[in-house]
Amino acid sequence: MTTDTPHDVEDFFAGSPEGLSIHGAVEEAIRDLGDDIAVRVAKSQIAFQRRTGFAYVWRPGMYVRSDVPAVLSIALRHRVDSARFKEVAHPSPHVWMHHLEMRATADVDAEVRRWLGEAYDAAG
């Protein structure tokens, strides 16, 4: 896993130790998928990429009033119906973006890991 960080993760989650912990759990789950992943920390999100981006962590409180420490957005080639997703968007013909509110590191469970694995495979 390579990191291209104009900003760093700690700065991104400044003031949100819960968000930083959740990001760490997401990154650990993604790190288990392979070593060909690039991490890019931008002003608005942290992106995990192979050939294309497949997972993004961001802080909703930066943009809207929210007590959710982090949102995990997972890009898949098809829609997944689950009550766990806050929103599912279809921004392009081949991408369904699934937004999952993350309140604790335990939210990165086997189901989320399965979705991340599917997104990782599709991004290669």
Helices and strands as residue ranges (DSSP letters): E 2-4, H 9-12, H 17-31, E 38-41, E 46-49, E 53-58, G 60-62, E 70-76, E 85-92, E 95-102, G 105-107, H 110-122
